[in-house]
Amino acid sequence: MNGLTAEAMLVLQKIIKACAARPFGEAQAEQLCPEALCRAELQLALLELREAGLLELRQKLWGERLYQIPEKHLPSLQRILFPRVPVQAVEVTAMDEEAGPELSGELFRALAFIAEEGLPLTAKGAIHKKNINRLAAGLTLPGEQIKGLFPAARQEVYPFPLPVMVILDLLLCLGLVRRGDSAFLLETRVLESWLQLSGKQMSSLLYGLVLSRYGQPDPAGQHFRYIVSSADYPSGMWFALRDILERMLGAGLVRDQGTAALEASARIWLAGLAAFGWCELGRTEDGSVCFRWTTARPQFPLYEAAAFSSRSLDIQEPSDETEESFDQENLPQQDEIRPASDSPGFIVQPDFEVLVPAECPYSHRWLLAGCAELQHSDDLWSYRLTREKLESAAEQGLSPETVISWLADHAQGGLPAQVELSLRQWGKGIGRTELAEVILLACRSEADGNDIAAHPRLSGLLARIGPQHFIVRMEDVEAVRKELGAAGLAPPKRIAGQKAEPGSGWPLLNGSGMVDFSAYTLPVHGHETGLFAFAPVPPLIPLNLHASEEAVLSGLAAVPQMWIKQWRKYHATTAQKVMEQAVEWGVKVRLSMEGEVCEFIPARISRNPWEVQGTLLLARPDRVQEARLSAGDWQEMQLMIPKMRRNSSSA
């Protein structure tokens, strides 16, 4: 593409200002037509933007058609179309909101909970309240801070805490969890790919989902969210909210909304980002609201590469070294993944605490979660080795011997002697006994029992109680379990033979299956699978440039060519027909009026007497004005046919 036309640039800027990356109907598209463009120029500009990949046209099931700027292009278009304003840091005297725990850590906690305890569904399809409450108790995401990000109607859909709703929504969108018939289940293949990502990569993907799913849907709010995400606002520096709002007002990005309402919406959004661990809020000495990104700031959403650049728009962007420091971190490819055995490990302390450095891979953290209690999942992750967790790991398929061996192999400096000794001592009492649920066949006499035992087809299917077998009544199970535990012979909590509950086996016991590894990618329709209901995206209308341009000027061949090619004066009746044709096509007419040549955009015609109403484009400073003309008000005239893209060298 050699560059957009001036008309397309005007239309694009109008759309961005009014709609951001929100969908808008065809009627609104006509309302956004720049005053110096006619309807035909608008339609051709829209086609040109669609051809450039900067605009999409979709059609709903009942026929309504919607335009939309692809959201992945919004940050680049903001940077290219609107002037850059010097950004100045400020001094803060009071802290309002501190950063909460990182969102990626909260997702990790939820994944570990589902793996261990599961999220079973009731017969009516709801999640068991007990499991919801236990999951909510394990999360530290503050519900009040994120409440404003969601409409009240959306919060009322599910009767459980908002932090749980948000985490489940994100897990479903990421494809890490799916809703089964009886429970929410982990997608282990997707989880394996997810755990290969770094914390920065996870945060970037999560931020992309947060940007597109949460917050108020108005265009001004969307503009604000992407502006504060730009490299103009680096981590560690305080910036005043009012300066950003003034920047938006100056660029014309605030419409039908006062600064007070936008400031309230922006404050809610920043409070939500603070809850997710990405920024902090404070106040200057005069009480102005300020924010700063933390070191956990996500990089810009990992969208697909844009199909255009600043060169495509023939605009020279100023160089900015700050921009380079925020280049997107690429998702890992298969040949870039370091095997888990070669990755930095963790540190096991003599007091049974496990410290996890930032560079420790998430695959290690996942297996640690299967055999140790996760305590902190913020800046410095930490776990604690306990007997209870060692017993739980055994029930999940991780034997004490496997746990001890794995810890020794991956702990920096190995296992402290006293820790290994305690783990082995705890392991001696695990797995030595087992409770099994059985069916007792009762006979009325010993003779009947002897006859059954001698039956040839029943031998091997039945076993009499012998020296190694005992029958325990169900009501006595807990008492027997307690006595066996006191004697160092504690059986697993799950009784063999019972149906396995969700979360009864720890996923990815052997770490990453590197042979079949595939890099993590966001599901194509992930936004539709989340907990919060989002309407399916209507199908894209394919672009047929030739047919679309012909539809703009239908019947061109039947119109007298002199109306188009010759600059001349016509009889009043013919002049009226030329003007009526211009109204039908929506094109401009070049006129001479009192010795001055001007352009006229006819809008509507009235009769008895005949008049045309439209916009007059003059050469004077106040060049655009509304006018009503009769056929005798002008002399020479000529239809102005816009240039077709299919006839240009770039097509």
C-alpha positions in Angstrom: 0.0 0.0 0.0 1.5 3.3 -1.1 -0.4 5.4 1.5 -3.9 6.4 2.3 -5.6 9.3 0.5 -6.3 12.5 2.3 -10.0 11.7 2.3 -9.4 8.3 3.9 -7.2 10.0 6.6 -9.9 12.5 7.4 -12.5 9.8 7.8 -10.2 7.6 9.8 -9.5 10.4 12.2 -13.2 11.2 12.6 -13.9 7.5 13.4 -11.1 7.2 15.9 -12.2 10.3 17.7 -15.8 9.4 17.9 -15.8 5.6 18.3 -12.3 4.5 19.2 -12.3 0.8 18.5 -16.0 0.3 19.3 -18.5 -0.9 16.6 -20.8 1.6 15.0 -23.6 1.4 12.4 -23.8 2.6 8.9 -26.1 5.5 9.9 -23.4 6.7 12.3 -20.8 6.3 9.6 -22.7 8.9 7.5 -22.9 11.2 10.5 -19.1 11.0 10.8 -18.6 12.2 7.3 -16.2 15.3 7.3 -18.0 18.4 6.2 -15.8 18.9 3.1 -16.5 15.3 1.8 -19.5 14.2 -0.1 -21.3 10.9 0.5 -19.6 9.1 -2.4 -16.1 10.2 -1.1 -17.1 8.9 2.3 -18.1 5.5 0.9 -14.9 5.2 -1.1 -12.8 6.3 1.9 -14.5 3.5 4.0 -13.7 1.0 1.2 -10.1 2.2 1.2 -9.8 1.8 4.9 -11.3 -1.7 4.7 -8.8 -2.5 1.9 -5.9 -1.3 4.1 -7.1 -3.6 7.0 -7.8 -0.6 9.2 -11.6 -1.0 9.2 -13.8 -4.1 9.3 -17.5 -4.5 8.3 -19.5 -7.2 9.9 -23.1 -8.3 9.5 -25.4 -9.5 12.3 -27.9 -12.3 11.8 -30.8 -10.0 11.3 -28.9 -7.9 8.7 -27.6 -5.0 10.6 -24.1 -4.1 9.5 -21.4 -2.7 11.8 -18.1 -1.0 11.1 -15.2 -1.3 13.6 -11.6 -0.3 13.8 -9.7 -3.5 14.9 -8.7 -3.0 18.5 -5.2 -4.3 17.9 -4.6 -1.2 15.7 -5.9 1.4 18.2 -2.6 2.1 20.1 -0.7 2.6 16.8 -3.4 4.8 15.3 -3.5 7.0 18.5 0.2 7.5 18.2 0.1 8.3 14.5 -3.0 10.4 14.1 -2.8 12.6 17.2 0.1 14.9 18.2 2.4 13.8 20.9 2.3 15.9 24.1 5.3 16.1 26.4 4.6 14.1 29.5 5.7 15.5 32.9 6.1 13.5 36.1 4.8 14.9 39.3 5.5 14.6 43.1 3.1 12.7 45.2 2.5 13.4 48.9 -0.1 10.8 49.8 -0.7 7.2 48.7 -4.3 6.2 48.0 -4.1 2.7 46.6 -1.2 0.3 46.8 -0.6 -2.4 44.2 -2.2 -5.7 45.0 -0.8 -9.2 44.2 0.0 -9.9 40.6 -2.9 -11.2 38.6 -0.8 -14.1 37.2 -0.1 -15.3 40.7 -3.8 -15.2 41.5 -4.5 -17.3 38.4 -1.8 -19.8 39.5 -3.5 -20.1 42.9 -6.9 -20.8 41.3 -5.3 -23.4 38.9 -3.7 -25.2 41.9 -6.9 -25.2 43.8 -8.8 -26.7 40.9 -6.1 -29.3 40.5 -6.2 -30.3 44.2 -9.9 -29.8 45.2 -11.8 -29.4 42.0 -14.8 -27.2 41.2 -17.7 -29.7 41.0 -21.1 -28.6 39.7 -24.5 -29.3 41.3 -27.3 -31.0 39.4 -28.5 -27.5 38.4 -25.1 -26.6 36.9 -24.0 -24.3 39.7 -20.6 -24.6 41.4 -20.8 -26.0 44.9 -20.9 -23.1 47.4 -18.3 -24.8 49.7 -15.8 -25.0 46.9 -16.5 -21.4 45.8 -15.9 -20.2 49.4 -12.7 -22.1 49.8 -11.4 -20.8 46.5 -12.3 -17.2 47.5 -10.5 -17.6 50.8 -7.3 -18.6 48.9 -7.4 -15.5 46.7 -6.2 -12.1 47.7 -7.7 -10.1 44.8 -9.6 -7.2 46.5 -13.2 -7.3 45.3 -14.1 -3.6 46.1 -11.3 -2.2 43.9 -12.4 -4.1 40.8 -16.2 -3.7 41.4 -16.4 -0.6 39.3 -15.0 -2.4 36.2 -18.2 -4.4 35.7 -21.8 -3.3 35.2 -24.1 -4.3 38.1 -26.1 -6.5 35.8 -23.1 -8.5 35.0 -22.1 -8.9 38.6 -25.6 -10.3 39.5 -25.4 -13.2 37.0 -23.4 -15.4 39.4 -24.1 -15.5 43.2 -20.4 -15.7 44.3 -17.6 -13.3 45.1 -16.4 -11.0 42.3 -12.7 -12.0 42.5 -13.7 -15.7 41.8 -15.9 -14.6 38.9 -13.0 -12.6 37.4 -10.4 -15.4 37.8 -12.8 -18.0 36.3 -13.6 -15.7 33.5 -9.9 -15.2 32.6 -9.1 -18.9 33.0 -11.9 -19.8 30.6 -10.9 -17.1 28.1 -7.3 -18.4 28.2 -8.4 -21.9 27.5 -6.8 -23.2 30.8 -10.2 -24.4 32.1 -13.3 -25.7 30.5 -16.8 -26.4 31.8 -17.5 -30.1 31.9 -20.7 -32.0 32.6 -20.1 -32.3 36.3 -17.2 -29.9 37.1 -14.8 -27.2 35.8 -11.8 -29.2 34.5 -8.2 -28.2 33.7 -7.0 -28.4 30.1 -3.7 -30.0 30.8 -2.3 -29.6 27.3 -3.0 -25.8 27.3 -1.8 -25.6 30.9 1.5 -27.2 29.9 2.1 -24.5 27.3 1.0 -21.7 29.7 3.5 -22.8 32.3 6.3 -22.4 29.7 5.7 -18.6 29.6 7.5 -16.1 31.8 5.7 -14.0 34.3 6.0 -10.9 31.9 4.5 -12.9 29.1 1.6 -14.1 31.3 0.9 -10.5 32.5 1.0 -9.2 28.9 -1.6 -11.7 27.7 -3.7 -11.1 30.8 -3.6 -7.3 30.3 -4.8 -7.8 26.7 -7.8 -9.6 28.0 -8.4 -7.1 30.8 -8.2 -4.2 28.2 -10.7 -5.9 25.8 -13.2 -7.3 28.4 -13.4 -5.0 31.4 -14.0 -1.3 32.0 -16.7 1.0 30.8 -17.6 0.5 27.1 -17.6 4.2 26.0 -15.1 5.3 23.4 -13.5 7.9 25.6 -12.8 5.3 28.3 -11.3 3.0 25.8 -9.0 5.8 24.5 -7.9 6.5 28.1 -7.1 2.9 28.8 -4.8 2.7 25.7 -3.2 6.1 26.3 -2.1 5.2 29.8 -0.8 1.9 28.5 1.5 3.6 26.0 5.3 4.0 26.5 4.7 7.7 27.3 4.1 6.6 30.9 7.0 4.5 32.1 7.2 2.5 35.3 8.2 4.1 38.6 7.1 7.6 37.8 4.0 9.5 39.0 1.7 11.1 36.4 -1.3 13.3 37.1 -4.6 12.1 35.8 -5.8 15.6 34.9 -2.8 16.0 32.5 -4.0 12.9 30.6 -7.6 14.2 30.5 -6.4 17.6 29.2 -4.4 15.7 26.5 -7.5 13.8 25.4 -9.6 17.0 25.3 -6.9 18.7 23.2 -6.9 15.8 20.7 -10.8 15.7 20.6 -11.0 12.2 22.1 -13.7 13.2 24.6 -17.2 13.4 23.1 -20.6 13.6 24.8 -19.0 13.2 28.2 -17.7 15.8 30.6 -14.3 15.6 32.1 -15.8 14.9 35.6 -17.5 11.7 34.3 -14.4 10.7 32.4 -12.2 11.3 35.4 -14.4 9.1 37.6 -14.3 6.3 35.0 -10.5 6.7 34.7 -10.1 6.6 38.5 -12.1 3.3 38.6 -10.0 1.8 35.8 -6.7 2.7 37.6 -8.0 1.3 40.9 -8.7 -1.9 39.0 -5.2 -2.0 37.7 -3.9 -1.5 41.2 -5.9 -4.4 42.4 -4.3 -6.5 39.6 -0.8 -5.5 40.9 0.1 -3.3 38.0 -0.1 0.3 39.3 -0.5 2.5 42.4 -2.6 5.6 43.0 -1.7 8.7 45.0 -2.3 12.4 45.3 -0.3 15.5 44.9 -0.2 18.3 47.4 -3.1 20.0 45.8 -5.2 16.8 45.9 -4.8 15.8 42.2 -5.2 12.1 41.5 -2.0 10.5 40.2 -0.8 7.0 39.2 2.4 5.2 38.5 3.1 1.8 36.9 4.9 -0.7 39.2 7.8 -2.9 38.1 5.2 -5.6 37.4 3.7 -3.4 34.6 2.7 -5.7 31.7 4.1 -5.1 28.3 1.6 -4.0 25.7 -0.9 -6.7 24.6 0.7 -9.4 22.5 -1.5 -8.7 19.5 -0.7 -9.9 16.0 1.6 -7.7 14.0 -0.4 -4.8 12.6 -1.0 -4.8 8.8 0.2 -1.3 8.4 2.9 1.1 9.7 3.4 4.8 10.0 5.0 4.7 6.5 1.7 3.3 5.1 0.0 6.4 6.3 2.7 8.7 4.9 3.3 10.2 8.3 6.7 10.8 9.8 6.8 9.8 13.5 9.2 11.4 15.9 11.9 9.1 17.1 11.5 8.1 20.8 14.1 6.1 22.6 11.6 5.3 25.4 9.4 3.4 22.9 12.1 0.9 22.3 12.3 -0.1 25.9 8.7 -1.4 25.7 9.0 -3.7 22.7 6.8 -6.7 22.9 8.4 -9.7 24.4 7.8 -12.5 21.9 6.1 -15.7 23.0 8.5 -18.6 23.2 9.0 -20.9 20.3 9.7 -24.6 20.6 13.4 -24.2 19.9 13.8 -21.4 22.4 12.4 -23.3 25.4 15.0 -24.3 27.9 14.4 -27.7 29.4 13.2 -27.6 33.0 16.2 -29.5 34.2 18.5 -26.7 32.9 16.4 -23.8 34.4 17.2 -22.0 37.6 15.8 -23.8 40.6 14.5 -22.8 44.0 16.0 -22.6 47.5 14.9 -24.9 50.3 15.6 -23.3 53.8 16.3 -25.4 56.9 13.0 -24.2 58.4 11.1 -25.9 55.5 10.4 -22.7 53.7 11.0 -22.8 49.9 12.0 -19.5 48.3 11.4 -19.2 44.5 13.5 -16.6 42.6 11.9 -14.7 39.8 13.8 -16.6 37.1 12.5 -20.0 38.4 10.2 -21.4 35.6 6.5 -21.8 36.3 6.7 -25.5 35.6 8.8 -25.9 38.7 6.4 -23.7 40.7 3.5 -25.9 39.5 5.1 -29.1 40.8 6.0 -27.3 44.0 2.4 -26.5 44.4 1.6 -30.2 44.3 3.8 -31.0 47.3 4.2 -27.8 49.3 1.8 -25.1 50.6 1.9 -21.9 48.5 2.3 -19.0 50.9 3.2 -16.0 48.8 2.8 -15.5 45.0 3.8 -11.8 44.6 7.3 -10.4 44.2 9.1 -13.3 45.9 7.2 -16.6 45.8 7.5 -18.9 48.8 6.2 -22.3 49.7 6.3 -24.4 52.9 6.9 -28.1 53.2 4.5 -29.8 55.6 3.5 -33.3 56.5 -0.1 -32.6 55.5 0.9 -31.5 52.0 3.2 -34.5 51.6 0.2 -36.7 52.4 -1.9 -34.8 49.9 0.8 -35.1 47.2 0.7 -38.9 47.7 -3.0 -38.9 47.1 -2.5 -36.9 43.9 0.1 -39.4 42.6 3.3 -37.9 43.9 4.9 -40.5 46.3 7.1 -39.3 49.1 10.1 -40.8 47.4 9.3 -38.9 44.1 8.9 -35.6 46.0 12.2 -36.0 47.9 14.1 -36.9 44.8 12.6 -34.1 42.7 13.3 -31.5 45.4 16.9 -32.7 45.8 17.5 -32.5 42.0 16.1 -29.0 41.5 16.9 -27.2 44.8 19.8 -24.8 44.6 22.4 -26.3 46.9 20.3 -29.4 47.4 18.1 -30.3 50.3 19.2 -29.4 53.9 19.9 -32.6 55.8 17.4 -32.0 58.5 14.7 -31.3 55.9 15.4 -34.4 53.9 15.4 -36.5 57.2 12.0 -35.1 58.2 10.5 -35.7 54.8 11.7 -39.3 54.8 10.3 -39.8 58.4 7.0 -38.4 57.3 7.0 -40.6 54.2 7.3 -43.7 56.3 3.8 -43.4 57.5 2.3 -42.7 54.1 0.9 -45.4 51.9 1.4 -48.3 54.3 -2.3 -48.9 54.6 -5.4 -48.3 52.4 -9.1 -48.2 53.0 -11.3 -49.7 50.3 -15.0 -49.7 50.0 -16.4 -53.3 49.6 -19.8 -55.0 49.2 -20.5 -57.7 51.8 -22.3 -60.8 50.7 -24.2 -62.2 53.7 -25.3 -65.8 54.0 -27.9 -67.2 56.5 -25.8 -70.3 57.3 -22.2 -71.5 57.0 -23.4 -74.3 54.7 -24.6 -71.7 52.2 -21.2 -70.0 52.4 -19.4 -73.2 51.7 -21.5 -73.8 48.6 -20.8 -70.4 47.2 -17.1 -70.7 47.8 -17.0 -74.0 45.9 -18.8 -72.6 42.9 -16.3 -72.8 40.0 -17.4 -69.6 38.2 -17.3 -67.5 41.4 -13.8 -68.4 42.4 -11.5 -65.5 41.8 -14.5 -63.1 42.0 -15.1 -63.6 45.7 -12.6 -63.6 48.7 -13.3 -64.6 52.2 -12.0 -62.4 55.0 -8.4 -63.5 55.6 -5.4 -62.5 57.6 -4.7 -59.4 55.4 -8.3 -58.2 55.0 -10.6 -56.5 57.4 -14.1 -55.1 56.9 -14.7 -51.7 58.3 -18.2 -50.3 58.6 -18.7 -46.9 57.0 -19.7 -45.3 60.2 -16.4 -46.4 61.8 -14.0 -45.2 59.1 -13.0 -41.9 60.7 -12.3 -43.6 64.0 -10.2 -46.2 62.4 -8.4 -43.6 60.3 -7.6 -41.6 63.5 -6.1 -44.7 65.3 -4.1 -45.7 62.2 -2.7 -42.2 61.9 -1.7 -42.2 65.6 0.2 -45.4 65.0 2.0 -44.0 61.9 -0.1 -46.0 59.5 -2.4 -43.3 58.2 -4.2 -44.3 55.0 -5.0 -41.8 52.2 -8.1 -39.7 52.6 -9.6 -41.0 49.4 -11.1 -44.5 49.8 -10.1 -46.9 47.0 -13.1 -47.9 44.8 -14.9 -44.7 45.2 -15.4 -42.5 42.1 -12.5 -40.1 41.8 -13.5 -36.5 42.4 -12.3 -33.7 40.2 -8.8 -32.8 41.2 -7.9 -36.3 42.4 -4.7 -36.4 40.3 -2.0 -33.7 40.1 -1.7 -32.7 36.4 1.7 -32.7 34.6 3.4 -34.9 37.2 6.5 -35.3 35.0 6.8 -31.7 34.1 6.7 -30.4 30.5 6.4 -33.1 27.8 9.0 -31.4 25.6 8.5 -33.9 22.7 5.0 -32.7 21.9 5.4 -29.1 23.2 3.6 -26.3 21.4 3.8 -22.6 22.2 0.9 -21.1 24.0 -1.6 -19.2 21.9 -4.8 -17.5 22.9 -8.0 -19.4 21.8 -9.6 -17.9 18.7 -13.0 -17.5 20.3 -11.8 -17.2 23.9 -13.8 -14.0 24.5 -17.0 -15.9 23.9 -16.2 -18.8 26.3 -15.6 -16.6 29.4 -17.8 -16.6 32.4 -19.1 -13.1 31.6 -21.5 -13.2 28.6 -20.2 -11.6 25.4 -22.1 -11.7 22.2 -20.4 -13.7 19.4 -18.6 -11.5 16.9 -20.7 -11.2 13.7 -19.1 -12.7 10.6 -16.8 -10.5 8.5 -18.2 -9.3 5.2 -15.6 -10.1 2.4 -14.4 -7.0 0.5 -15.1 -7.0 -3.2 -13.5 -3.7 -4.2 -14.6 -3.6 -7.8 -18.3 -4.4 -7.1 -18.4 -2.1 -4.0 -17.0 0.9 -6.0 -19.5 0.2 -8.8 -22.3 0.3 -6.3 -21.3 3.7 -5.1 -21.8 5.2 -8.7 -24.5 2.9 -10.0 -25.6 3.6 -13.6 -22.5 5.6 -14.5 -22.5 4.5 -18.1 -26.0 5.7 -18.7 -25.3 9.3 -17.6 -24.4 11.8 -20.4 -20.6 12.0 -20.3 -20.6 15.8 -21.0 -22.0 16.2 -17.4 -18.8 14.7 -16.1 -16.2 15.8 -18.6 -17.3 19.3 -19.7 -17.3 22.5 -17.7 -20.2 24.4 -19.2 -23.5 26.2 -18.8 -26.8 24.3 -19.2 -30.4 25.2 -19.7 -32.2 25.5 -16.4 -34.0 22.1 -16.9 -30.8 20.3 -17.7 -29.0 22.0 -14.8 -31.6 20.7 -12.5 -31.2 17.1 -13.8 -27.4 17.3 -13.4 -27.9 18.5 -9.8 -30.4 15.7 -9.1 -28.0 13.1 -10.5 -25.4 14.5 -8.0 -27.8 14.1 -5.2 -28.5 10.5 -6.2 -24.8 9.5 -6.4 -23.8 11.7 -3.4 -21.1 13.5 -5.4 -19.9 17.1 -5.5 -20.7 19.6 -8.2 -18.3 22.3 -9.4 -20.1 25.6 -9.9 -19.3 29.1 -11.0 -21.2 31.7 -9.0 -20.8 35.5 -9.6 -17.5 34.9 -11.3 -16.1 32.6 -8.5 -15.6 28.9 -8.8 -16.6 26.8 -5.9 -17.7 23.2 -5.0 -21.1 22.3 -3.8 -22.3 19.2 -2.0 -26.1 18.8 -2.7 -28.1 17.1 0.0 -31.8 17.3 -0.8 -34.0 18.8 -3.5 -37.4 20.5 -3.0 -39.9 21.4 -5.8 -42.5 24.1 -6.5 -40.2 26.1 -6.6 -37.2 23.9 -7.4 -34.4 24.4 -4.9 -31.4 22.3 -3.8 -30.1 22.5 -0.3 -26.5 21.5 0.6 -23.0 22.6 1.6 -21.1 25.3 -0.3 -17.3 25.0 -0.2 -15.8 28.5 -0.9 -12.2 29.7 -1.2 -12.7 32.2 1.6 -11.7 31.6 5.3 -15.3 30.7 6.2 -15.3 28.4 3.3 -18.0 25.9 4.5 -21.5 27.1 4.7 -25.0 25.8 4.3 -26.8 27.1 1.2 -30.1 26.9 -0.7 -29.8 27.4 -4.5 -32.1 27.6 -7.5 -31.0 26.8 -11.0 -30.4 30.5 -11.8 -27.9 31.0 -9.0 -25.0 29.5 -10.9 -23.6 29.6 -14.4 -21.2 26.8 -15.4 -21.3 23.4 -13.7 -19.7 20.0 -13.8 -20.1 16.7 -11.9 -17.1 15.8 -9.8 -16.5 12.0 -9.9 -14.2 10.8 -7.1 -11.2 8.8 -8.1 -11.7 5.0 -7.9 -9.1 2.9 -6.1 -9.4 0.1 -8.7 -8.2 2.6 -11.4 -5.3 3.8 -9.4 -1.7 2.5 -9.6 -1.9 1.1 -6.0 -4.8 -1.2 -6.7 
